[in-house]
Amino acid sequence: MAAVTDNIILVAEADTAPATDAAAVTETGTEIHAAAEHEVFPPFDPSSFGGQLLWLAITFGALYLLMSRVALPRIGSIIDTRRTRIDGDLREAERLRQETEKAAAAYEAALAEARRNAHAIAEETRSGIKADIDNRRADVEGQLAKRMSEAEARIRTEKDKALANVGAIAAETAVMLVSRISGSASVEDAKKAVAAVTKE
């Protein structure tokens, strides 16, 4: 009987416990809701503006000091280094451009000089070849003229010899013909007759 009574008490306590907890939760929720209605989001709470402004000033000052003492000098040195390098590269490029222009001008001058020299050498060679050809032509013409004069002299000599013998040959032929026709003729008479005919 005592066990049954204990069970009833436990069931009764179990039945009443949730009601008590629900009441407590309801009271707590009401307090939270009431507190939420009275509290403002902390950054927008006017009572905390002073602290916020103080921390804003401290943070801004720290960032300013950090940027001005550490970051900006490094950035400035990097920019100066790059500017110096770019200026040096530009000066070097200008120097190389000027050297290239000088080299190109020297090359053009050397090329023009080589062309002038080649033209002069060609003219000199042409003149030398022409003079050599003229000299050889003069030598050949001189030799031909000499040979022609010698040939003409020989022809004249042979002609004179032939003409000198014509009289004797004609006289002999006349003697032979006369002796065959008439029987006898003297060589002296034949020569006189040939001489008389040739004089006429």
C-alpha positions as CSV (number, residue, x, y, z in Angstrom):
1,M,0.0,0.0,0.0
2,A,2.9,2.3,0.7
3,A,4.4,1.5,-2.7
4,V,1.2,2.6,-4.4
5,T,1.1,5.8,-2.5
6,D,4.7,6.5,-3.5
7,N,3.9,6.0,-7.1
8,I,0.9,8.3,-6.9
9,I,3.1,11.0,-5.4
10,L,5.7,10.6,-8.1
11,V,3.1,10.9,-10.8
12,A,1.6,13.9,-9.2
13,E,5.0,15.5,-8.9
14,A,5.7,14.7,-12.5
15,D,2.4,16.2,-13.5
16,T,3.0,19.4,-11.6
17,A,6.7,19.8,-12.5
18,P,6.2,20.8,-16.1
19,A,3.7,23.4,-15.1
20,T,6.3,24.9,-12.7
21,D,9.1,24.8,-15.4
22,A,6.8,26.3,-18.0
23,A,6.0,29.1,-15.6
24,A,9.6,29.7,-15.0
25,V,10.4,29.7,-18.7
26,T,7.6,32.1,-19.3
27,E,8.8,34.4,-16.6
28,T,12.4,34.2,-17.9
29,G,11.3,34.9,-21.5
30,T,9.3,37.8,-20.4
31,E,12.3,39.3,-18.6
32,I,14.5,38.7,-21.7
33,H,11.9,40.3,-23.9
34,A,11.5,43.2,-21.5
35,A,15.3,43.6,-21.3
36,A,15.5,43.5,-25.1
37,E,13.0,46.2,-25.4
38,H,15.0,48.4,-23.1
39,E,18.5,47.7,-24.5
40,V,19.9,49.2,-27.8
41,F,22.5,47.7,-30.2
42,P,25.8,48.6,-28.5
43,P,27.4,50.6,-31.3
44,F,24.2,52.7,-31.5
45,D,23.9,53.2,-27.7
46,P,24.5,56.9,-27.0
47,S,25.9,56.1,-23.6
48,S,28.9,54.2,-25.2
49,F,29.8,56.9,-27.8
50,G,32.6,58.3,-25.6
51,G,34.4,55.0,-25.4
52,Q,33.8,54.2,-29.0
53,L,35.3,57.6,-30.0
54,L,38.3,57.0,-27.7
55,W,39.0,53.6,-29.2
56,L,38.5,55.0,-32.7
57,A,41.1,57.7,-32.0
58,I,43.5,55.1,-30.5
59,T,43.1,52.7,-33.5
60,F,43.4,55.5,-36.1
61,G,46.5,56.8,-34.4
62,A,48.1,53.4,-34.2
63,L,47.3,52.7,-37.9
64,Y,48.6,56.2,-38.8
65,L,51.8,55.6,-37.0
66,L,52.1,52.1,-38.5
67,M,51.6,53.4,-42.0
68,S,53.8,56.5,-41.7
69,R,56.7,54.7,-39.9
70,V,56.7,51.3,-41.5
71,A,54.5,50.9,-44.6
72,L,54.9,54.2,-46.4
73,P,58.7,54.4,-46.1
74,R,59.0,51.0,-47.6
75,I,56.6,51.8,-50.4
76,G,58.4,55.1,-51.0
77,S,61.8,53.4,-51.1
78,I,60.4,50.8,-53.5
79,I,59.0,53.6,-55.7
80,D,62.3,55.5,-55.6
81,T,64.3,52.3,-56.4
82,R,62.0,51.6,-59.4
83,R,62.1,55.2,-60.6
84,T,65.9,55.2,-60.3
85,R,66.1,51.9,-62.2
86,I,63.7,53.1,-64.9
87,D,65.7,56.4,-65.3
88,G,68.9,54.3,-65.5
89,D,67.3,52.0,-68.1
90,L,66.1,55.0,-70.1
91,R,69.6,56.6,-70.0
92,E,71.1,53.3,-71.1
93,A,68.6,52.9,-73.9
94,E,69.3,56.5,-75.1
95,R,73.1,55.8,-75.0
96,L,72.6,52.6,-76.9
97,R,70.4,54.4,-79.5
98,Q,73.0,57.0,-80.0
99,E,75.7,54.4,-80.4
100,T,73.6,52.5,-82.8
101,E,73.0,55.7,-84.9
102,K,76.8,56.4,-84.9
103,A,77.5,52.8,-85.9
104,A,74.9,53.0,-88.7
105,A,76.4,56.4,-89.9
106,A,79.9,54.9,-89.8
107,Y,78.6,51.8,-91.7
108,E,77.0,54.0,-94.4
109,A,80.2,56.1,-94.7
110,A,82.3,53.0,-95.0
111,L,79.9,51.5,-97.6
112,A,80.0,54.8,-99.6
113,E,83.8,54.8,-99.4
114,A,83.9,51.2,-100.5
115,R,81.6,52.0,-103.5
116,R,83.8,54.9,-104.4
117,N,86.9,52.7,-104.2
118,A,85.3,49.9,-106.2
119,H,84.3,52.5,-108.9
120,A,87.8,53.9,-109.0
121,I,89.3,50.4,-109.2
122,A,86.9,49.5,-112.0
123,E,87.7,52.7,-113.9
124,E,91.4,52.1,-113.4
125,T,91.1,48.5,-114.5
126,R,89.1,49.6,-117.5
127,S,91.6,52.2,-118.4
128,G,94.5,49.8,-118.0
129,I,92.7,47.2,-120.1
130,K,91.9,49.8,-122.8
131,A,95.5,51.1,-122.8
132,D,96.8,47.5,-123.1
133,I,94.4,46.7,-125.9
134,D,95.4,49.9,-127.7
135,N,99.1,49.1,-127.3
136,R,98.6,45.6,-128.6
137,R,96.5,46.9,-131.5
138,A,99.2,49.4,-132.3
139,D,101.8,46.7,-132.1
140,V,99.8,44.4,-134.4
141,E,99.0,47.2,-136.8
142,G,102.7,48.2,-136.8
143,Q,103.7,44.6,-137.5
144,L,101.1,44.3,-140.2
145,A,102.2,47.5,-141.8
146,K,105.8,46.3,-141.7
147,R,104.9,43.0,-143.2
148,M,102.8,44.7,-145.9
149,S,105.6,47.0,-146.8
150,E,108.0,44.1,-146.9
151,A,105.6,42.1,-149.0
152,E,105.1,45.1,-151.3
153,A,108.9,45.5,-151.6
154,R,109.3,41.8,-152.4
155,I,106.4,42.1,-155.0
156,R,108.1,45.1,-156.5
157,T,111.4,43.4,-156.7
158,E,109.9,40.3,-158.2
159,K,107.9,42.4,-160.6
160,D,111.0,44.3,-161.6
161,K,112.9,41.0,-162.0
162,A,110.0,39.6,-164.0
163,L,109.8,42.8,-166.1
164,A,113.6,42.7,-166.6
165,N,113.4,39.1,-167.8
166,V,110.4,39.7,-170.0
167,G,112.6,41.3,-172.7
168,A,114.9,38.4,-172.7
169,I,112.1,35.8,-172.7
170,A,110.3,37.7,-175.5
171,A,113.6,37.9,-177.5
172,E,114.1,34.2,-177.1
173,T,110.5,33.4,-178.0
174,A,110.8,35.7,-181.1
175,V,114.0,34.0,-182.2
176,M,112.4,30.6,-181.9
177,L,109.3,31.7,-183.7
178,V,111.3,33.4,-186.5
179,S,113.7,30.5,-186.8
180,R,110.8,28.2,-187.2
181,I,109.0,30.4,-189.7
182,S,111.8,31.8,-191.7
183,G,114.6,29.5,-190.8
184,S,117.2,31.8,-189.1
185,A,117.2,34.8,-186.9
186,S,119.8,36.4,-184.6
187,V,119.2,37.0,-180.9
188,E,120.5,40.6,-181.3
189,D,117.9,41.4,-183.9
190,A,115.2,39.9,-181.8
191,K,116.2,41.9,-178.7
192,K,116.2,45.1,-180.7
193,A,112.8,44.3,-182.1
194,V,111.4,43.5,-178.6
195,A,112.9,46.7,-177.2
196,A,111.4,48.7,-180.0
197,V,108.0,47.2,-179.4
198,T,108.1,47.8,-175.6
199,K,109.2,51.4,-176.1
200,E,106.2,52.0,-178.3
